[in-house]
Amino acid sequence: MILAGLTHLWNVVGFPLYTDEGHYIRRSLVVSKGIGLQEKTGFYRDAYDHPFFGQLLIGTMLRLSGYPNFIMSQTISSIGLAIAFPRIIIGIFAIIDTFLVFKIAQRVYNTKVASFASLLFAVSPMTWQLRLITLDNIAMPFLLTSILVSLSIQTWNKKWKFHRHIILVLLSGTLLGLAMLTKVPFFTMIPLVGYLVYKNSNHLKSRSPLKMVFVWLIPIILIPSIWPLYAISVGEFDLWKHGALHQVEREDRRSQIMESFFNTDSMLLFLGLAGLIYSFLRKNWIVVLWIVPFLIFVYVHGWFNFFHWVIVLPAFCIAGAKLVFELIHKMKFDRTKKSLTLIMVCAIIAGVGLFNTFIIINRNIEGVAIRGIAESLDYMDRADGLDDDRIDEKITVITNTAHSWIYKYIYNLNYTFDTHRDIGTQKIETKKTIIYQDEAIADRFNQLEKKFSSFVIDMGAVKRISSYGNSLQKR
């Protein structure tokens, strides 16, 4: 857990913000500020692309913490704090995930396998994705806790000396239902958790394991249904249906599924796949049911992003750890040599993983963007002729999705475009406009018909460009 804290809380300010993080932070801030569960402005004003529990949870946590009220100034350090705070929350989630991976592997195998599995989960390069503010990372603690509860139904029921298995079964279903209300693809975990509920209810007195599965299915069905029911209640079922179909009809990225894993962490990929095959041959259905339904879903669906692997990363770590222990156990060494070999192999794998992970997480790229944001805020502060740390003038801000939320919800610049996709469709209502020039929005400049009366800030060099026309020439 200490290693997990190191790998997931290191360089939270300098590590680059990704576009999807901007979406989910923005939506959490919409909830935090009491605007509503769904966005009502810009390109995503009618979007039902994902369920809302993730933004509801993070938004509530931000609201209870007082964020962003404690960010007082427009300095580089304050902007860095605005970025770091939600990332720290996600980092804490990752530390909790590491503990849950240990407990799951301990229940399924033993403490030694659990220790190595959690070590892999803490330091493997592929798990850098757990740093991102994405729905997958928000839902992960709910999934892992659901699995742990289902593994412990029989044990905890005996420990308490009276029958609480129905409560545990309902708790497991509720947790998985909340994961699905955060992101739909977590439904691929239904076969795994359902199997565990059935298996661990099999020895309970006076209760049929099949009945326990039906009890478990109640929250699995009811909780995700809150999303479409909410859309119906506000008269937006057609928008919900359109959003759900849009997710199904997205571009085909099947070729990137294994490629993204191989390019980032080939060692864990091979360990996990070999462990999956070994688990199948040994009829260890937990690992198989964790990984295979997910792979079938993403290959049938076609759409894939690198951070979607998060759902099955614990299974890869557990399967890889079990395989390493089994291979060393079969060696014809005495007990001492086996122990030394095991320690050496685990240390090498963990050391290589930690080294490669630090190469990834030590990238201090976001500092350039933060300086650019501070520069633009300083300009807007002085736009009214007063350098008083107050932005009184109405100014439109157009920047990439990863940073637009900082202007709109941290510094309350209400004319900020949520995303570059609003260019050409959303009317500019102010006399002054600031644009961040980067590749994402440069492609949409040709959609603009009106000239801007303000300068442009170049995102890369943080240079002031005198006019819109000069920015096009520079580009």
Rosetta blueprint (number, residue, H / E / L):
1 M L
2 I H
3 L H
4 A H
5 G H
6 L H
7 T H
8 H H
9 L H
10 W L
11 N L
12 V L
13 V L
14 G L
15 F L
16 P L
17 L L
18 Y L
19 T H
20 D H
21 E H
22 G H
23 H H
24 Y H
25 I H
26 R H
27 R H
28 S H
29 L H
30 V H
31 V H
32 S H
33 K L
34 G L
35 I L
36 G L
37 L L
38 Q L
39 E L
40 K L
41 T L
42 G L
43 F L
44 Y L
45 R L
46 D L
47 A L
48 Y L
49 D L
50 H L
51 P L
52 F L
53 F H
54 G H
55 Q H
56 L H
57 L H
58 I H
59 G H
60 T H
61 M H
62 L H
63 R H
64 L H
65 S H
66 G L
67 Y L
68 P L
69 N L
70 F L
71 I L
72 M L
73 S L
74 Q L
75 T L
76 I H
77 S H
78 S H
79 I H
80 G H
81 L H
82 A H
83 I H
84 A H
85 F H
86 P H
87 R H
88 I H
89 I H
90 I H
91 G H
92 I H
93 F H
94 A H
95 I H
96 I H
97 D H
98 T H
99 F H
100 L H
101 V H
102 F H
103 K H
104 I H
105 A H
106 Q H
107 R H
108 V H
109 Y L
110 N L
111 T H
112 K H
113 V H
114 A H
115 S H
116 F H
117 A H
118 S H
119 L H
120 L H
121 F H
122 A H
123 V H
124 S L
125 P H
126 M H
127 T H
128 W H
129 Q H
130 L H
131 R H
132 L L
133 I L
134 T L
135 L H
136 D H
137 N H
138 I H
139 A H
140 M H
141 P H
142 F H
143 L H
144 L H
145 T H
146 S H
147 I H
148 L H
149 V H
150 S H
151 L H
152 S L
153 I H
154 Q H
155 T H
156 W H
157 N H
158 K H
159 K H
160 W H
161 K L
162 F L
163 H L
164 R L
165 H H
166 I H
167 I H
168 L H
169 V H
170 L H
171 L H
172 S H
173 G H
174 T H
175 L H
176 L H
177 G H
178 L H
179 A H
180 M H
181 L H
182 T H
183 K L
184 V H
185 P H
186 F H
187 F H
188 T H
189 M H
190 I H
191 P H
192 L H
193 V H
194 G H
195 Y H
196 L H
197 V H
198 Y H
199 K H
200 N H
201 S H
202 N L
203 H L
204 L L
205 K L
206 S L
207 R L
208 S L
209 P H
210 L H
211 K H
212 M H
213 V H
214 F H
215 V H
216 W H
217 L H
218 I H
219 P H
220 I H
221 I H
222 L H
223 I H
224 P H
225 S H
226 I H
227 W H
228 P H
229 L H
230 Y H
231 A H
232 I H
233 S H
234 V L
235 G L
236 E L
237 F H
238 D H
239 L H
240 W H
241 K H
242 H H
243 G H
244 A H
245 L H
246 H H
247 Q H
248 V H
249 E L
250 R L
251 E L
252 D L
253 R L
254 R L
255 S L
256 Q H
257 I H
258 M H
259 E H
260 S H
261 F H
262 F H
263 N H
264 T H
265 D H
266 S H
267 M H
268 L H
269 L H
270 F H
271 L H
272 G H
273 L H
274 A H
275 G H
276 L H
277 I H
278 Y H
279 S H
280 F H
281 L H
282 R L
283 K L
284 N L
285 W H
286 I H
287 V H
288 V H
289 L H
290 W H
291 I H
292 V H
293 P H
294 F H
295 L H
296 I H
297 F H
298 V H
299 Y H
300 V H
301 H H
302 G L
303 W L
304 F L
305 N L
306 F H
307 F H
308 H H
309 W H
310 V H
311 I H
312 V H
313 L H
314 P H
315 A H
316 F H
317 C H
318 I H
319 A H
320 G H
321 A H
322 K H
323 L H
324 V H
325 F H
326 E H
327 L H
328 I H
329 H H
330 K L
331 M L
332 K L
333 F L
334 D L
335 R H
336 T H
337 K H
338 K H
339 S H
340 L H
341 T H
342 L H
343 I H
344 M H
345 V H
346 C H
347 A H
348 I H
349 I H
350 A H
351 G H
352 V H
353 G H
354 L H
355 F H
356 N H
357 T H
358 F H
359 I H
360 I H
361 I H
362 N L
363 R L
364 N L
365 I L
366 E H
367 G H
368 V H
369 A H
370 I H
371 R H
372 G H
373 I H
374 A H
375 E H
376 S H
377 L H
378 D H
379 Y H
380 M H
381 D H
382 R H
383 A L
384 D L
385 G L
386 L L
387 D L
388 D L
389 D L
390 R L
391 I L
392 D L
393 E L
394 K L
395 I E
396 T E
397 V E
398 I E
399 T L
400 N L
401 T H
402 A H
403 H H
404 S H
405 W H
406 I H
407 Y H
408 K H
409 Y H
410 I H
411 Y L
412 N L
413 L L
414 N L
415 Y L
416 T L
417 F L
418 D L
419 T L
420 H H
421 R H
422 D H
423 I L
424 G L
425 T L
426 Q L
427 K L
428 I L
429 E L
430 T L
431 K L
432 K E
433 T E
434 I E
435 I E
436 Y E
437 Q E
438 D L
439 E H
440 A H
441 I H
442 A H
443 D L
444 R L
445 F H
446 N H
447 Q H
448 L L
449 E L
450 K L
451 K L
452 F L
453 S L
454 S L
455 F L
456 V E
457 I E
458 D E
459 M L
460 G L
461 A L
462 V L
463 K L
464 R E
465 I E
466 S L
467 S L
468 Y H
469 G H
470 N H
471 S H
472 L H
473 Q H
474 K H
475 R L
